[in-house]
Amino acid sequence: MLSVAAGKLRSMLLSCLLGVFVCGFFATVFILTTPSAAQAQEEEPAAKTKKDPENPVVHFFKSIGPWFGILFAAISIGMVALIIILLLDLRLGEAVPTSFVEEFTEMVNKRQFKQAYEMCRNETSFLARVLTAGMGRLQYGIEDAREAMLAMVESVRAGKDSWISYLGVVGTLGPLLGLVGTVSGMIGAFKKLGEAEGAPNAADLAGEISHALVVTLVGVAIAVPAIFFFTFFKNRLMGISVNTSNLADDLLTQMYHNSKKTGSPAAITPERSAKT
């Protein structure tokens, strides 16, 4: 399931990133062709002192800039795609399918152990992979089979946990990218201040400071949901792992005792007496 989800994630990210770059290209062209606030102020008549208020949305995208806008858009799309895939994959019904448990229990009660093993091998759920590892070592004893199941639980859990860790990376890098934008904005503001002859242009300084604050805001805004879902999926994966391990141990113990009954003389004697 996770391998299929990984393929879907890659294709989704590629298509989304392509759309982001196309939108970013047109946004860059729009920003470059649109006159800045300073140019508009120079073109206005000297008698006109009052400016119309700028649209907050337009001001936001102008302040963040094309490069930071494309970068944050790509990170946001990737984060949303990863959250959706983890929400679909980290479900108890997906890890422990009810129909699979019922069919496996029915086969074990009918002593169809080979069919049960083949069914587990053909399944890709969390429980099926754990049971396959335990059934493969059941001939060496129940304790050896339990150790194999625990090892498989840790292996599957580590694979899923590696995907969750990307959310932690986003939660860490978001404020750092915001800090980069803050520093770049302040550098631009001090550069404008140093290049000004006489009194600095307030519009130029405000534009650079706005860029610094908007980039910081977006970085923190991306980090907040990333950290929340990182903790959420960590706790969900732990609960799914514990439930899967306990249920797999119960099913394997049931299979082990039924296999012992099959080979016992008490279980064979009634069949022979019925035939005679």
Secondary structure, DSSP 4 states (H G I P E B T S, - for coil): -HHHHHHHHHHHHHHHHHHHHHHHHHHHHHHHHSPPHHHHHHHS-TT----PPPPHHHHHHHHH-HHHHHHHHHHHHHHHHHHHHHHHHS-HHHHS-HHHHHHHHHHHHTT-HHHHHHHHHH--SHHHHHHHHHHHTGGG-HHHHHHHHHHHHHHHHHHHHHHHHHHHHHHHHHHHHHHHHHHHHHHHHHHHHHH-SSSPPHHHHHHHHHHHHHHHHHHHHHHHHHHHHHHHHHHHHHHHHHHHHHHHHHHHHHHHHHHHHHTSHHHHHHHHHHH-
